[in-house]
């Protein structure tokens, strides 16, 4: 992700503004870090993607999602 997007994002739970913490960059891309609220909520940035979903999908659900998107994108 890039810095310019941060003012357009908000906490999905409280709509509070987010603060960017950068751990690793690749040029202009933020590869790892976090988006945080003043209330202490933290959303990690992994592989350049902010992760707003806190729970992990079960392996079966992940496979079903990949299969569904693969089918849609191949058409």
Secondary structure by P-SEA (a helix, b strand, c coil): ccccccccccccccccbbbbbbcccccccccccccccccbbbbbbcccccccccccccaaaaaaaaaaaaaaaac
